[in-house]
Amino acid sequence: MPASPPVILWFRRDLRLADNPALKHALATGRAVLPVYVLDARLEGRPIGAASRRRLDGSLRALDADLRARGGRLILRRGDAEAELRRLIQETGADQVFMNRLFEPEAFARDADIAHGLKAEGVDCRGFNAALLQRPGAVLNGSGQAYKVFTPFLKALLATAQAPAPLDAPERVVVPDDVRSKAIDDWSLRPMRPDWSTGFVGTPGEAGALAALDAFTAGGLKAYATDRDRPDRDGTSGLSAHLHWGEISPWRAVQAARAAAATGRVPAAQAEKFVAEIGWREFSAHLLHHFPYLPERAFRPEYDAMPWRDDPEGLAAWKAGRTGYPLVDAGMRQLWATGTMHNRVRMAAASFLVKHLLIDWREGEAWFWDCLTDADLASNVQNWQWIAGSGADAAPYFRIFNPVVQGQKFDPQGGYVRRWLPEIARLPDRWIHAPWTAPAAALTEAGVVLDATYPRPVVDHVAARERALAALKTISAGRNEDG
């Protein structure tokens, strides 16, 4: 009898072997498996940023190594995903495709189109949820509509989502030897001459994700609710990029946190605070799925009338970490050097751009998209709209972070600022978050020359706050007139 044709396992942002339902079902066929990753420029509906490309390189290499350790390998193709899948089907005779779904609107629609087209030609396509605790559309309010407020969404999510049974990585994956693959080195995902990614943090791959989770549950989770706001402490999970690229299941993270609480290793309240942050990630994904216009337009439409300023110099200073506000500048430099930024500082830096400089949040979202290794379309857009006051359940626009006070509150000894701004590191704690207020003698002793070694603020906080509130009044007046 002729051998059964192989089945295709289409990897996207599920770059792991454990807790992978598409892999489980592909192996259950008993056939040879073709694990393939297609480098498609519009995986999420827009090209991924430079930092994400670098992170993807590491993730794919790790996945390939994991497959080779089990007798298989990762097949790499580049181009339009549907065309490459069809080419692979033609080359191998594969008549089944297994994949874990993407839920970004364009990707979701494209997946459906590909599945319908292939099914019409006799190729069975099966999709699964490996990225979220609950697929979008499964958590709706009493009226059958999407939740627009986080707290009731989280309550409904945790009440309805059922954890799947854990899936161990398979011991063996049989992959045919005669199927051609591109070489990842030819994709040039890593920056060259110069390599600006040498300081990127985190170890890509499933093993790195599990190690980060173990370290977190043994350390930072114990005081997560408070320490997660302290950029001078190691109080966050370090899982964001791992979750985005699917190197670990969100259920694995939730269950590990709750297991740590159940065994008394961490307080239950700390574990549940972490679960709530996973829930915020879910909220973002569900919102984008239901409201696909969010990357381009405000969730609250009146905010599209905000009189944003065209300020190239201010935008450039913000990107370079040269605003004169140390907490903001430290965050922007951490972002460039490491591909990530502490969450509390992300809020301060984003608020500064949108409210102090009155620059459109979409400018900041685009920069973060290019610079973050964990750049997730739903989370990035939702968080920027939250800061701008234009999103669902957003912070009100008139809540304007004072970057000096934020630094004094969350980096009281200036440890975070000193790490990323060595030019002002010798300033005493009293002035580390507001160098322009230091007396001349203190500046001299610390080797700081304002507007030479470190800039004065590009804008005065009080004046910027008044300008932002005046801008808010213009859209409020417009809303009242329309009403």
N, C-alpha and C positions, 0 to 999 in steps of 0.2 A: 504494500500500500504506500502511496506517496506520503511524505511527511506533511504534517499539518503546517500551514503557514504561521509565521511568527505574529505576535501582537505588538502594537506600538504603545509605549508608555511615554506620553508627552509631558516632560517636565517644564514648568514655568517658574513660579515662586513657591515651589514645594520641594526645595533642594535637600531632601532628607530621605532616609530609608525606613526609619521607625515611624510609627503613627502616620503612615501614608496609605490612605484607602485606595488610591488608584493603583499603586504598586501591588497591594494585597490582591485586588481583583484581577490584575494582569497575571500574576503568578498563579492564581487559582485556576486559570485556563489550562495549566499544564503544558503550555507551549513555550517556545523560546520567546524572549522579550527583547524588544528594541527600545532601550531607554534613550530618548532623543531630546536634546535641547536645541531650539531654533532661535538664533539671535535675530529677532525681528525688531526693527527700529521703533515700532509703535506698539510694544507689548501692552502698555497701559493706556494707549490712546495718545501718548506723546513720547518723544524720545527720552530715554533715561539720562540723568545728568552725569557729569564727568566722575564725581565721587562714587556714584552708584555703579558705573561701569567698572571702576577699579575694584569695588567690593564684589561685584558679580564674577570677576575673573577668579578671585580667591575661592568663592563659593563653588564654582564649577570645577575647579581643580580638586577641591576637597571631595565633592561628590564623585568625580571620576575615580579618585583614589579609593573611596569606600566601595564602589562597584568592582574595581579591579581586585580588591581584597577578597571578593566573593566570586571571582571567576568571570566577571563581566567587564563592562566598560561603558562610558557615556559617549553616545554618538552626537557629534556636533554638526549642525547645518546652519547656514546663514541666508537670510532673505525673507520674502513673504512667507509667513507661517503656513498658510493653507497650501501654497504652491509647493513648499518643501515637504509637507506631509503627503501630498499627492505623489510627489516624486518618489518618496520612500515607499509608499504603497505599491507603486508601479514596479519598483526595483525588487521588492521582496515578496509581493503577493499578500501582504498583511491585510486582514479583513476585519480587524478590530482595533480601535483606538481608545485608550484609557487616559483620562486627564483629571486633574483637580481644578475646579473652576476658579476663574478670576471674576470678581464682582464689580470692578470699575465699569461704568456704563458702556464705554466703547468696546472694551475687552469682552464683556459679558455678551453683548450683541454679536460680536465677531465670532465668539465661540459657538453661539447658537447657529449662526449662518454656516459655519464650517461643518458642524455636526449634521445639520439638515442636508447639506449638499452631499456629504459623504454617505449618509444613510440612503439617499436616493440612488446611490451607485452601488449599494450592497455592502457598504462598510459600516459596521456597528460602532457608534461612538457613545461612550459612557463617561459621565462627569460626576465628580464628588466634591464635597466640601472638606478641605483640609486646612483652610486658612483662618476660619472664624469659629467661635463657640456656637454660633447659630447663623444659618444662611440668611441674607437679607430677604425680607418678605415674610419671614416666620415669626417676627416679633412686631406685632401691630397693636394699636390701642383698641378700646372698646368699640370704636366706630370703624375699625378695619383700616385705619390710616397709620402712616408712619409716625412714630414718636418724634416730637420736636424739643422735648425737654429731657435732660439726661437722667435725672433721678428716677422718674417712673419707667424710663426705658431700661435702666439697669435692674430695677426690681423685676420687671417682666422678663428680661433676659435670663436672670439667674433662676427665676421660677420655672421657666419652660425649657431651657437648654439642658440636654441630657448628654453627659460625658460618654463618648464611645469607649469601648473596651481598648485598653492599651495594645498597641501592635509592636512587637519587637522587630528589629531589622532582620530580614531573611538571612539565612546562612549562605545561600548560593543564589546567584542570578545568572541564568544561561543566556548569553548574547551571541548570535551568529558572528563568525569571524570575517565573513566576506562582505560586510556592509561598510561602505566607505564613510569616512568621517573627516571633517575639517580638523586642523590643528589649532588649538586655542591660542598658541603663540602668534598665529597669523591674524588674529582678530585685533590685536593691538589695543586691548582693553586697559592695559597698564600705561600710565603716563611715562614718557621717556624724554630725557634731555630738556629740562630737568624732570626728575621724578618728585613731584610735589606730595606724593602720598606716603613718604617714608615714615611719617609720624602717625599714620592712621591707627586707631585703636581697635582691639578686638581680634579674635582668631576666627576667620571665616570657616564655615562648615558645621556639620552636625556635632562633631566632637567638641568644637569650641563652644557651641551653644549649650550643650549639656554641662560642660565645665563651668560656664558662666552661671548657669542656673544653680548648680551645686554650691558655688562660692557665695551666691546671693542668699540662698536659704540658710547657709551657715553663718552669714555675717550681716549684710545690710538690711535684710528683712526684719531683723530684731527691733530696729527703731525706724522702720521705713517711713511712717507717717510724718515724722519730723525731719529726719536726716535727708530725705529725698529733696528737700528744699534747700539744703546746704551744699553749695558747689565746692566748698572747701573740705567736704567729707566724701568718703566713698559709700554713699547711701542709696545709690540707684541700682537697678538690676543689671544694666548692661546688655539687656536682651532685645532692644528695639530693632537693630539690624538683623539679628537672628530671626526674629518673628517676621519681619518684612520679607525676607528671602525664603521663609519657610524652612529654615534649618531646624526649627523646633516647633511643635504644635502648641497653640495657646492653651489647649487643655492640659498638656504636660506641665506648663508653667503654673497654671491654676492649681492643679492637683498636688504639685510639689510644695507650693506655698501652704495649702491647707493641710497637707501631711505634716509639715513642720509644726503647724499650730496644734494638730491633733496629738502629736507626741510631746508637746510641751516645750519644744525647742524655741518657739517664738510665740509672742502673745497673739491670740486670735484676731484682735483688732488690727494688728499690723498686717497679717496675712490678708485680711479682707480689704484693707486699703489698697494693697497691690492688686487684688482681684478687681477692684473698682477701676483701677487704671487700665487693666486689660479691657474692662467694660467700656471705658472711654474710647479706646481704639475701635471696639466694635461699633459704638455709636457713630463714630466718624464714617466707618465703612457703610453702615446702613443708610446714613444720611445721603452720602454721595450716590449710592445705588438708587435711592428714591428721588433725588433731586440732582440730576446729571449736569445741570448748568452751573453748579457751585464753583468749578475752577475759573469760570469766566465772569459770573455775576454774583452779586450779593444775595444771600438767602433772604434778607430783609430788603426789598427792592429800593426803599427810599435811600439807602446808603450808596446806591450807585450814583446819586446826585451829589455826593460829597465833593466839595471843591478842592480836590487834591492839587498839590503844588508840583510844578516841574522844577526839580532841584538836582541837577546832575552832580554838582559839587558835594551836596549833602549826602546823596546816595553813595557816591564814591568814598566819602569819609566813613560812612557807616560800614560799607563792605570791607574796608581795609582795617577797621578797628582803630579809627583816628577821630572819634567824635569828641574827645576830651572828657567823656564820662567813663571812668575806669571799668565799672562792671559791664557796661555795654561793649567796650572795646576788648576786654578780656574774653568775652563770649565770642565775639566775631573772630578773634585770633585763634581761639580754641577750635572753632568751626573749620577754619582754613587748614589748620595744622593736623587735626585728628579726624575730620569727617563727621564730627558729632558736636553737640553742645549740650551742656547741662540744662534740664528742663526749666528750672526756675529762671536761669539766665536767658533762655530762649524767649520767655515771656517778656522780660525786661527789654531785651534787644528789639523784639518785634514791636512792642509798645512804643519804644523810642522812635522807630522809623515812621510808624503810622500816626502817632500823635505829636511827638516833639517836632518832627520834620514835616508832618502832614504829607507824606508820600504814600501813594496808592499801595495797599497791602499786596497787590499782585506783583509788584516789583520785588518785595521781600520774599514772597512765596517762590518766585522764579529763582532767586539767588539760593535760597535754602534747597530747592529742588536740585540745583546743580552741585551744591557743596556737601550735602548730607549723604552718608552711606546708608542711612535708614530712611531715605526720602520716599515716603508713602503718599500717594496722591490724595487719598481720603484724609489721612491724618494731617498732612501739610496744609491742605486747603481749609479744613475744619478749624485747625488751631489758629491759622492766620485770621480767619473770619471771626473767631471767638475774640481775639485781641482787638480787632477792628470794630467790634460791636455790631457787626452786620450778619453774624451767623445765628444758627439755632441755639437757643439757651446760652447766648453769648454774654460775656461781661459787658456791662453798659459802656458806651463810648466815653462817657464822662469819667470813668475810672482810669485815671492817668497815672501810671507808675512814676514815682520820683526815683530816678536811677541812683541818686546818692543814698536815699533812705533804704532802697532795696539792697544796696551793697552793705550798708551799715547793719541791716537786720539779718541778712542771710550769709554774709561773709565778714563777720564782725572784726576778726583779726587780720583781714585782708589776705589770707593765705591763697585764695583763688586768684585774686587780682595780681598778687606778686608773682605767681607762677607764670602768668601769661603776659604781664607787662613789666619785664625786668627793668625797664628804664625808670620806673618809679618805685621799685621794690624797697628802696632804703627809706622811703617816707614813713614816719610814725603812723600807727593805726589811726590816730585822730584825723589825719588828712589824706589817708590812702584812697578814700573814695571821692575826694574833692580837692585835688592838688592845687587848684587855683586859689583856694582859700588859705593855703599854708603861708606862714610868714616867710619873708625873703631868706632869713637865716636857715630855716628848716629846708627850704628848697635847695639852697647852696650846699648844705651838709649832705643832702641826699643825692646831689649831682643832677638835679632836675632844673632844666631851663625851659620855662613855658614857651610854647610856640617854636621851640627848637628840638629838644629831646622828647617833649610830649606836648600835645596841643592844648590850648584853652578850649572850653566848650564851644561847639559850633553854634549853639543856641542856648539862651538863658531858659532855665526850667520854668520860671514863673511866666515869662513872656510866651513861651511855647504852649504852656497850658492854657493861657487866655486865648491864644490864637486857635487852638484846637476846639475849645468850647464855643468860640464864635462860629467856627465852621459847622459845628453840630447844630447850632441854632438856625443856620440857613436851611438845613434839610428838615429840621423840625417845623420851621415856618412854611416850607413848601408842602410838607405833609398836611399841615392844618389847612392850607389853602385848597389842596386837592380834596380834602375831606369835606 
